[in-house]
Amino acid sequence: MQELATVIIRRGEGRLLKSGGSWIFDNEIGTVKGAYVNGGLVRVEDFDGYPLGTGYINRNSKIRVRMLSRDPGQEIDDAFLKQRLRDAFELRKKVVDLSSCRLVFGEADFLPGLTVDKYEDVLVMEPNTLGMDLMKERIAALLKEVLRENGIQIRGIFDRSDSRERTKEGLERTKGFIGEPFDTEVEIVENGVRYYVDVENGQKTGFFLDQKYNRLAMHRLCEGADVLDAFTHTGSFALNAAHAGAKSVLGVDASAGAIAMARRNAELNGFGNAVFEVADVLELLPKMVAEGRTFDVVILDPPAFAKSKSSVKNAAKGYREINREGMKLVRNGGFLASCSCSHFMTRELFADMLRSAAADAHVQIRELERRAQSPDHPVLWTARESEYLKFFIVQIIKR
């Protein structure tokens, strides 16, 4: 058994932990007995000495300890980590296309603070906590072993340790190769659509894998339709619409770099029915309304407006404004797909926002589907932050 320092929870504290959560906050800790390395492993006990498991500690973070195991006798060694990775991969084998997917989703896969995405034969790791940062090279090697056991060879791993979340842990934002360098532009195929993915400089780990099946859900509605994809980024919804046989597709984003990649992706697929434009969507939508432009399908996939609980009220206002204008742009009987990737904007709040936007736009909405992130981003009910993506498909009725 490893000799570890022991974190003692104060009397009456640790409610999240005891209800199944994996976080222990700094103000819940009474004392720490023994020496520890910052970012290293510690035992956790309740105020009365009852063992609660093992996690890793960071004295620079408000989330002081993140739990790895509830079994007080469990050694956190390579065998343990490999089994966690194997369990995560076995789930993906059952629920998702493995060519490009999320292999590890932090707390939801009982590896708190770690994200790993697979793009064909490339892995992208995002360790957002000190504990995971210290283990990343071990985990990278173990994950390659797990994939090799399943006949999957990985040619390279890229470390995207450049998330803003790392600043909350007292960590620098960096990125680079784990192992040998390789070409960081990767070609993937999703829902029959080909994309170039820049794992070094793209958003997040390079691509938004969580919308995979939401994009697929739009195929039938987009066939033969005039489609507007607002906040298109590198063109994912727009290209799915084009692939589905849309009559015309307009993708819009404020990022010139993202639009350049969207155009390359359209050319890669030979989609002559998809056009991309650099513009501020918040300004463009009301301008289109004033010009009398309309579409059969409008897709709104904005960045997270609510990045904290305190910003939800202002975020709801922003969502309502773009959805009001988006609804006005939909022809009678057409369809609006609207989403939010903010955990703090709950499903109920988002539905209420759509209801208010419909009243402002003087339209009725008929809900067709209420969707979420793809199942390679599973929602652990005791880790509420793992539920974040809301995706509503509604029909717009003007009468």
HELIX and SHEET records of a PDB file:
HELIX    1   1 ARG A   15  LYS A   18  1                                   4    
HELIX    2   2 ASP A   26  GLU A   28  5                                   3    
HELIX    3   3 ASP A   78  VAL A   95  1                                  18    
HELIX    4   4 GLY A  106  ASP A  109  5                                   4    
HELIX    5   5 LEU A  130  GLU A  149  1                                  20    
HELIX    6   6 ARG A  164  GLU A  169  5                                   6    
HELIX    7   7 LEU A  209  GLN A  211  5                                   3    
HELIX    8   8 LYS A  212  ALA A  217  1                                   6    
HELIX    9   9 HIS A  219  CYS A  222  1                                   4    
HELIX   10  10 SER A  236  HIS A  243  1                                   8    
HELIX   11  11 ALA A  256  ASN A  269  1                                  14    
HELIX   12  12 VAL A  281  GLU A  291  1                                  11    
HELIX   13  13 LYS A  309  SER A  311  5                                   3    
HELIX   14  14 VAL A  312  LEU A  329  1                                  18    
HELIX   15  15 ARG A  347  ALA A  361  1                                  15    
HELIX   16  16 ARG A  384  SER A  386  5                                   3    
SHEET    1   A 6 TRP A  23  PHE A  25  0                                        
SHEET    2   A 6 ILE A  63  SER A  69 -1                                        
SHEET    3   A 6 PRO A  51  ILE A  57 -1                                        
SHEET    4   A 6 LEU A  41  GLU A  45 -1                                        
SHEET    5   A 6 THR A   6  ILE A   9  1                                        
SHEET    6   A 6 ILE A  29  LYS A  33 -1                                        
SHEET    1   B 5 SER A 100  PHE A 105  0                                        
SHEET    2   B 5 LEU A 114  TYR A 119 -1                                        
SHEET    3   B 5 VAL A 122  PRO A 127 -1                                        
SHEET    4   B 5 GLY A 156  ASP A 159  1                                        
SHEET    5   B 5 GLY A 176  ILE A 178 -1                                        
SHEET    1   C 2 GLU A 185  GLU A 190  0                                        
SHEET    2   C 2 VAL A 193  ASP A 198 -1                                        
SHEET    1   D 7 ALA A 274  VAL A 278  0                                        
SHEET    2   D 7 SER A 248  ASP A 253  1                                        
SHEET    3   D 7 ASP A 226  ALA A 230  1                                        
SHEET    4   D 7 PHE A 295  LEU A 300  1                                        
SHEET    5   D 7 VAL A 330  SER A 340  1                                        
SHEET    6   D 7 LYS A 390  ILE A 397 -1                                        
SHEET    7   D 7 GLN A 364  ARG A 371 -1                                        
END                                                                             
